[in-house]
């Protein structure tokens, strides 16, 4: 993401470049429009497990649903199936881009993306260092008792543990097995929940002004976990989560995302469908 560094001084203004991050979802997907990276996460029921395994859907994280009888009522526990694809900006291919992400099968599933702020390159700082360390720290803190499966607290602890110079936008989504999806985001990474071919929820980007999003930073004037936009919603079996950086959502219309998703039966195929 080519965006300015948010400092006490006026940030550097850079033209918008196409930096492509992952997407995530819970359902089917289709070929992803140009210049995008995808993570795909569909919610599945236990009756589908054998067919999912036979199709080798589980290359990143396995998704599963267990049927559980509670108070005499048969209910589903949901989690995420994940497929992914990452395409860096053409000028950043050699170093693998400046974005980072992780997925975890802990509880119902955890998804996180951090998009390094490219303006740091003008300070002779690799923008990828901060985002990668932030995401590595977040991954390690997922089972932490203090985090208590709260994405906002996870952002706080990951940010506090990050020592690299730089800044990044970030989004974290945590699915509970009862279907509650908890989201915290700082900046312009985003998430969309698609149900039966319709987008029923979208996060809202946070910006100081055009092309200068909220960002976690090594600088004391940056944002903190307290600035995160926090959301909670109920996901059901078959829902699709599409999660990515501004490199996706600035370049692909919502109807193109929905159309792409509709062309694939499983996340493995969907995750490989991105093209430049």
ABEGO torsion letter per residue (X at the ends): XBBBBBBABBBBBBBBBBBBBBBBBBEBBBBBBBGBBBBBBBBBBAAAAAAAAAAGAAAABBBBBBBBBBGGBBBBBBBBBBBBBBBBBAAAAAAGEABBBBBBABEAEBBBBBBBBAAAAAAGBBAAAAAAAAAAAAAAAAABAAAGGBAAAAAAAAAAABABBEBBBBBBBBBBAAGBBBBBBBEABBBBBBBGGBBABBBBBBBABBGBBBBBBABAABBBAAABBBBBBBBBBGBBBBBBBAAAAAABBAAAAAAAAAABABAAAAAAABBX
